[in-house]
Amino acid sequence: MKRMSWFNVTSLTLGFAFLYLPMIILVIYSFNASKLVTVWAGFSTRWYGELVQNDAFLDAAWVTIKVAVMSSTLATVLGTMAAYVLVRGGRFLGRTLFSGMIYAPLVMPEVITGLSLLLLFIGIGLDRGVLTIVLAHTTFSMCYVSVVVSSRLVTFDRSLEEAALDLGCSGWDAFRLVTLPIIAPAVISGWLLAFTLSLDDLVIASFTSGPSATTLPIKIFSAVRLGVSPEINALSTIMIAIVTVGVITASLVTKRNAVRAEADTRAAERAQA
């Protein structure tokens, strides 16, 4: 096994320190007893208790989770349908325009997307709130789901679908019983990606949100402009913990599915032999 050079080790160390050292400092100072976030005054969980009693942050967190779940689910359904049409639809009239409209949000600045959606909602007379944020997040996250699912459909063995059709399945049954279970990891990955994008979005939500619906990133950004408080450190630590648990869980599930798929493949090869 080739050993890493000192340059590679140093580069990796500096890179990881640049990425994760600020998060570690934030987590440490979330347990600071002092109101000053830059002065350590002892260990305390006081700010977590005050965070639980902060109705403004709790309401914003609930709106954010609700928007993320609804928008990621809708984006996953629409993105999967779009990916299936692009990969399996062949050449049809308007394919170039359709694919361009699907992938446009990937390269479109979020400010332009948010402003365009704001003008659209004003033009049709739709009051800004949870619904407008959900529609906006679905619009820009659907393209990411489509890319992830398309990459899986391209490598999909269509002979499995053809076998199901030969055995009497309809097109919908073949997709539901054969195609969808096989591409399920890509669909789940697309949902998680859309959920993360919605959870993290600030720019588009700031254009499409209203007084009755404020997401957590907007609330944190507004609070930080007046100065960083220990409650924000505590809230950020909780979000980091949730994301960490989610990533570890997804990695374990993916690894388990890979091991199970490999075992099933070996069993099938032995049965054929």
PLY file of the C-alpha trace (Angstrom):
ply
format ascii 1.0
element vertex 273
property float x
property float y
property float z
element edge 272
property int vertex1
property int vertex2
end_header
0.00 0.00 0.00
1.42 3.37 -1.05
2.10 5.74 1.83
0.81 9.29 1.68
3.37 12.05 1.32
3.79 14.83 3.88
2.26 17.28 1.40
-0.93 15.21 1.09
-1.18 14.75 4.85
-0.68 18.48 5.44
-3.22 19.41 2.77
-5.83 17.05 4.20
-5.21 18.29 7.74
-5.54 21.94 6.76
-8.59 21.21 4.64
-10.43 19.34 7.39
-9.42 21.96 9.94
-10.78 24.72 7.70
-14.08 22.88 7.30
-14.70 21.44 10.75
-12.76 23.54 13.26
-15.34 26.38 13.22
-18.10 23.83 13.86
-16.17 22.33 16.78
-15.65 25.78 18.30
-19.34 26.56 17.84
-20.34 23.33 19.60
-17.96 24.01 22.48
-19.19 27.56 23.01
-22.81 26.42 22.94
-22.12 25.08 26.44
-20.65 28.38 27.59
-22.18 29.89 30.73
-21.40 33.43 29.64
-23.66 35.59 27.48
-20.58 36.64 25.52
-19.94 34.05 22.84
-16.20 34.81 22.76
-15.53 34.59 26.51
-15.51 31.19 28.21
-17.06 31.31 31.69
-17.59 27.64 32.46
-19.68 24.69 31.32
-23.45 25.14 31.26
-26.53 23.85 29.43
-28.47 27.01 30.24
-28.86 28.14 26.63
-30.40 24.86 25.55
-33.08 25.33 28.20
-33.75 28.89 27.07
-33.85 27.74 23.46
-36.65 25.30 24.25
-38.64 28.19 25.72
-38.05 30.48 22.73
-41.34 30.33 20.83
-40.02 32.32 17.86
-37.26 29.80 17.11
-39.58 26.83 17.72
-42.22 28.19 15.35
-39.59 28.86 12.69
-38.17 25.36 13.13
-41.62 23.81 12.73
-42.28 25.82 9.56
-38.88 24.82 8.17
-39.41 21.11 8.80
-42.94 21.22 7.41
-41.80 23.02 4.26
-38.81 20.70 3.81
-40.90 17.53 4.07
-43.63 18.72 1.71
-41.32 20.28 -0.87
-38.86 17.36 -0.93
-41.70 14.85 -1.33
-43.28 16.83 -4.16
-39.88 17.43 -5.78
-39.07 13.71 -5.58
-42.31 12.73 -7.32
-41.97 15.33 -10.07
-38.20 14.84 -10.44
-38.58 11.06 -10.78
-41.29 11.51 -13.42
-39.13 14.00 -15.31
-36.10 11.69 -15.16
-38.15 8.77 -16.44
-39.45 10.81 -19.37
-35.98 12.08 -20.28
-34.34 8.64 -20.12
-37.13 6.44 -21.45
-39.07 8.88 -23.62
-36.62 8.84 -26.50
-36.66 11.77 -28.90
-39.91 13.72 -28.87
-41.02 17.18 -29.90
-39.85 19.73 -27.34
-37.36 17.41 -25.60
-34.57 20.01 -25.70
-36.82 22.70 -24.24
-38.14 20.29 -21.60
-34.68 19.19 -20.48
-33.48 22.80 -20.46
-36.36 23.84 -18.22
-35.66 20.92 -15.86
-31.94 21.65 -15.50
-32.11 25.47 -15.62
-32.30 25.89 -11.80
-28.95 24.11 -11.51
-27.15 27.07 -13.09
-29.63 29.83 -12.32
-28.59 32.19 -9.49
-30.86 31.80 -6.49
-31.51 35.55 -6.43
-32.94 35.40 -9.96
-35.03 32.33 -9.11
-36.39 33.90 -5.94
-37.20 37.22 -7.62
-38.90 35.48 -10.55
-41.06 33.40 -8.25
-41.92 36.46 -6.18
-43.13 38.32 -9.28
-45.09 35.24 -10.33
-46.87 34.94 -6.98
-47.66 38.64 -6.97
-48.94 38.44 -10.54
-51.36 35.59 -9.82
-52.41 37.11 -6.49
-51.12 34.30 -4.29
-50.41 35.40 -0.73
-46.92 34.54 0.48
-46.75 31.87 3.14
-46.01 28.19 3.59
-47.55 27.30 0.21
-45.37 29.73 -1.75
-42.21 28.53 0.02
-43.12 24.91 -0.75
-43.70 25.71 -4.43
-40.44 27.66 -4.63
-38.37 24.94 -2.97
-39.98 22.31 -5.17
-39.07 24.32 -8.25
-35.36 24.55 -7.53
-34.84 21.15 -5.86
-36.71 19.07 -8.45
-33.80 19.35 -10.89
-31.40 17.79 -8.37
-33.73 14.83 -7.89
-34.01 14.45 -11.65
-30.22 14.33 -12.06
-29.80 11.70 -9.34
-32.61 9.46 -10.61
-31.56 9.87 -14.26
-28.07 8.61 -13.50
-29.59 5.44 -12.03
-32.08 4.92 -14.86
-29.33 5.17 -17.48
-27.55 2.14 -15.99
-30.78 0.24 -15.33
-31.11 -3.17 -17.01
-34.29 -2.84 -19.06
-34.45 -6.61 -19.62
-35.94 -6.88 -16.12
-38.85 -4.67 -17.13
-39.25 -6.56 -20.39
-39.39 -9.83 -18.49
-42.12 -8.45 -16.23
-44.09 -7.27 -19.27
-43.72 -10.69 -20.91
-45.11 -12.30 -17.75
-48.30 -10.25 -17.98
-47.57 -7.06 -16.02
-48.89 -3.79 -17.30
-46.57 -0.84 -17.80
-47.54 0.66 -14.44
-47.21 -2.68 -12.61
-43.78 -3.24 -14.15
-42.66 0.18 -13.01
-44.18 -0.22 -9.53
-43.00 -3.78 -8.87
-39.68 -3.90 -10.75
-38.29 -0.49 -11.70
-39.18 1.50 -8.59
-37.71 -0.95 -6.04
-34.45 -1.07 -7.99
-34.10 2.70 -8.33
-35.38 3.26 -4.77
-31.88 4.11 -3.40
-31.57 6.89 -6.00
-35.08 8.14 -5.23
-34.34 8.18 -1.49
-31.05 9.97 -2.14
-32.87 12.55 -4.22
-35.40 13.07 -1.43
-32.65 13.53 1.15
-30.85 15.97 -1.13
-34.04 17.98 -1.72
-34.79 17.93 2.01
-31.30 19.23 2.80
-31.51 21.98 0.18
-34.88 23.12 1.52
-33.67 23.00 5.12
-30.65 25.14 4.27
-32.19 27.63 1.86
-32.16 31.30 2.78
-32.19 33.34 -0.44
-35.24 31.90 -2.17
-37.21 31.60 1.08
-36.53 35.27 1.86
-38.26 36.23 -1.41
-41.22 33.85 -1.13
-41.96 33.84 2.62
-44.50 36.06 4.31
-45.17 37.44 7.79
-47.08 34.29 8.73
-44.31 31.91 7.64
-40.68 32.46 8.62
-38.17 29.67 8.15
-35.36 28.92 10.55
-32.51 30.15 8.29
-34.29 33.50 7.90
-34.82 33.70 11.65
-31.17 32.90 12.38
-29.95 35.38 9.78
-32.13 38.12 11.25
-30.92 37.34 14.77
-27.24 37.24 13.76
-27.47 40.72 12.25
-28.12 41.99 15.79
-25.26 39.95 17.25
-24.55 36.26 17.80
-26.24 34.97 20.94
-25.50 31.71 22.81
-28.97 30.48 21.87
-27.94 30.53 18.20
-24.89 28.44 19.07
-27.13 25.95 20.86
-29.55 25.84 17.93
-26.71 25.34 15.46
-25.30 22.53 17.59
-28.65 20.75 17.56
-28.84 21.08 13.78
-25.30 19.74 13.41
-26.19 16.78 15.63
-29.32 16.01 13.61
-27.42 16.17 10.32
-24.62 14.00 11.71
-27.04 11.35 12.92
-28.83 11.42 9.57
-25.61 11.04 7.57
-24.36 8.18 9.75
-27.73 6.43 9.55
-27.90 6.82 5.77
-24.34 5.49 5.43
-25.13 2.44 7.57
-28.33 1.72 5.65
-26.54 2.10 2.31
-23.75 -0.20 3.41
-26.23 -2.76 4.69
-28.18 -2.69 1.43
-24.96 -3.07 -0.57
-23.93 -6.10 1.49
-27.41 -7.61 1.12
-27.42 -7.01 -2.65
-24.00 -8.61 -2.97
-25.18 -11.62 -0.98
-28.29 -11.95 -3.15
-26.15 -11.78 -6.30
-23.85 -14.52 -5.07
-26.84 -16.67 -4.11
-28.34 -16.19 -7.56
-25.04 -17.13 -9.23
-24.80 -20.27 -7.10
-28.38 -21.21 -7.96
-27.68 -20.84 -11.67
-24.52 -22.90 -11.35
0 1
1 2
2 3
3 4
4 5
5 6
6 7
7 8
8 9
9 10
10 11
11 12
12 13
13 14
14 15
15 16
16 17
17 18
18 19
19 20
20 21
21 22
22 23
23 24
24 25
25 26
26 27
27 28
28 29
29 30
30 31
31 32
32 33
33 34
34 35
35 36
36 37
37 38
38 39
39 40
40 41
41 42
42 43
43 44
44 45
45 46
46 47
47 48
48 49
49 50
50 51
51 52
52 53
53 54
54 55
55 56
56 57
57 58
58 59
59 60
60 61
61 62
62 63
63 64
64 65
65 66
66 67
67 68
68 69
69 70
70 71
71 72
72 73
73 74
74 75
75 76
76 77
77 78
78 79
79 80
80 81
81 82
82 83
83 84
84 85
85 86
86 87
87 88
88 89
89 90
90 91
91 92
92 93
93 94
94 95
95 96
96 97
97 98
98 99
99 100
100 101
101 102
102 103
103 104
104 105
105 106
106 107
107 108
108 109
109 110
110 111
111 112
112 113
113 114
114 115
115 116
116 117
117 118
118 119
119 120
120 121
121 122
122 123
123 124
124 125
125 126
126 127
127 128
128 129
129 130
130 131
131 132
132 133
133 134
134 135
135 136
136 137
137 138
138 139
139 140
140 141
141 142
142 143
143 144
144 145
145 146
146 147
147 148
148 149
149 150
150 151
151 152
152 153
153 154
154 155
155 156
156 157
157 158
158 159
159 160
160 161
161 162
162 163
163 164
164 165
165 166
166 167
167 168
168 169
169 170
170 171
171 172
172 173
173 174
174 175
175 176
176 177
177 178
178 179
179 180
180 181
181 182
182 183
183 184
184 185
185 186
186 187
187 188
188 189
189 190
190 191
191 192
192 193
193 194
194 195
195 196
196 197
197 198
198 199
199 200
200 201
201 202
202 203
203 204
204 205
205 206
206 207
207 208
208 209
209 210
210 211
211 212
212 213
213 214
214 215
215 216
216 217
217 218
218 219
219 220
220 221
221 222
222 223
223 224
224 225
225 226
226 227
227 228
228 229
229 230
230 231
231 232
232 233
233 234
234 235
235 236
236 237
237 238
238 239
239 240
240 241
241 242
242 243
243 244
244 245
245 246
246 247
247 248
248 249
249 250
250 251
251 252
252 253
253 254
254 255
255 256
256 257
257 258
258 259
259 260
260 261
261 262
262 263
263 264
264 265
265 266
266 267
267 268
268 269
269 270
270 271
271 272
